């Protein structure tokens, strides 16, 4: 298992429900071990198994919800 932690800057969140929506979508990706998104900091911290999911998959999932995202 190749587990790494990545931090993403997420733009466009307006409330705590936005953060929960992102976490729910990321938890559905194979290989995501843990995710914590905060509206206050506009960030999502994701622990993932890179043999199952790439950071591009994470970015695509967040962008698919309508948010802007860049890896920090």
LINJO-V210066 format. One line per field, one symbol per residue. phi: phi as a letter, one per 20 degrees, with the letter a starting at -180 (. if undefined). psi: psi as a letter, one per 30 degrees, with the letter a starting at -180 (. if undefined). Layout:
phi->???
psi->???
This chain:
phi->.decdcdceddofdbfffffffgfffffffnfebbbdcfgelccdcdbeffdbeffffffffffeodebcfe
psi->kiklkkkkkkkfkflfeeeeeeeeeeffkkfjekkjkkeefhlkkkkljffeklfeeeeeeeeffglkkkk.
